[in-house]
Every structure is written in C-alpha cells, then in structure tokens.
C-alpha cells in the first residue's frame, strides 16, 4: 500500500500533523548545562562584587582628596555650617497678603521712578 501513490497519500496525511518535540537530552547533558549556568552566575556575582569594591575605593579617594583641598584652603578647612531657616507655617491668606503687598510695592516703586524728583 505504501508503494502506490494512493497509499502514499493515505500515510502522508497522518504525518502532516506530526510536530517535532525537540531533542531529548540525557542526564549528563542536563547536568553539564546546569553546571555551566551556575558557573556563569557565580562569575557574574564576582564581577558585581569587584565593581562595588572599585566604586568604594574611588569614593574613598575622592573623600581624601576633597579633605586635603579643604585643609589647604584659607579658612583652615572648616566648613561653613548652613543655618537652617525655621519653617514658618503660613496660611493661604498670609501668602495672598504677601503677594498683594509685593504688587503694591512694585507699583509704588514704578511711580516713583516715573515722576521727576523736585529738589
């Protein structure tokens, strides 16, 4: 039946639906792949740790160089402490009044500049 064209047609219609499931791997190949993945992961982790160390050393170098430049400055390397402004709780009305007074002051200043001064 397989030798005739009709027989080939009958058998081929069943093989058309065949889908390849891939290549089956044995235990050895799977173990080798897992070992390779683990080695790559360990190498990546080691690289990240080295980059962190490098970053730390660069940071420390920058701190040392900035310290030495501050020490050699005229003020003896003392930093000026920033004075913190106390936070003021302003209400919406207070801010509105400030803006109104500011506009009024600007208008007055403009009028003073426009009028000639009498001496």
Protein Blocks (a to p, Z undefined) as FASTA:
>chain_A
ZZpmklmmmmmmmmmmpccebjaddfklmmmmmmmmmmmmmmmmmmmmmmmmmmmmmmmm
mmmmmmmmmmmmmnoopacdddddddddddfklmmmmmmmmmmmmmmmmmmmmpccdZZ
